[in-house]
Amino acid sequence: MVSPSTKLYGLIGYPLGHSISFYIHNAAFRALSIDALYINIPIEPESFSKAILGIKYLPIYGLNVTIPHKERIIDFLDEISVISKLIGAVNTVYLEENKWKGENTDFGGFLETLKELKLDKDLPCLILGAGGAARAVVYAVIEYGFKEIYLTNRTYGRAERIAEEVKKNKNIEIKIIPWQERHKVDEKLILINTTSIGLDSKSTPWNGNFKSIAFVYDIIYNPKETPLLSLAKENNVPFKNGLDMLIYQACLSWNKWFGFIGPFEIMKREAEKLL
Ligand code: ATR
């Protein structure tokens, strides 16, 4: 529904062609008769500072932030949550008491799915990747209660940096495994992919055997079944893709914008139509 008093929300990032946020938020606005519209606001990196200052003066009530702006947005906000600070990234911006505030609902979204899956906290988990998405995942697995966490990344230094930060902030030891040696781990474990490998529907970040894998979680949601998840399926290992995480992060953004959690089923149904 659109009216003269429609409130604007939107997604900033670049490019935005791949995003399904526009569809899921607007479907939920329609279903709940909320007089709001969610728009794509592509902002090229070179224009970021100017554009974000402009947005602050427009009647926009909340934003999602995606690649490549999740880190840079922080400097333009009045306040960010503790977890956003730890992760170093914000994906939800909202206005509260005339202040622009930031939250990271990727963290909460992933955590929510871990709770639902009831994964065994006593098993070690091996996280593949140490990019932006990995940071939210690492803090979520800690919050969920996994005690033994392994991290592996093609660029060793990025994994090291995360481990150092986690040690400093949470006093938890993350064990780093060199990327080339990731398949040597032979304990029973939960495998979580946060790399972009598999987005092409062809490549897999795991070529090792699945005998010691108890569960495979790939945070990619498009394709719905990455080659990694197909391998898990072939090997009778339970698995999950990133769609529920995506939907939960959207629902949690609503909590900041409207004071209640967005309608998961409505958003998920809309997403499934598109994927
Ligand atoms: P995001 O914010 O989605 O996590 P990112 O910060 O660019 O994106 O991180 C992408 C992740 O996928 C990184 O862990 C990256 O490894 P590097 O840190 O070595 O770049 C990983 N990745 C992407 N392509 C890869 C490939 N072909 N082989 C191994 N790792 C890859």
Residues whose N, C-alpha, C, O or C-beta is under 5 A from the ligand:
A	BS01	ATR	G129 A130 G131 G132 A133 A134 N153 R154 T155 R158 T194 T195 S196
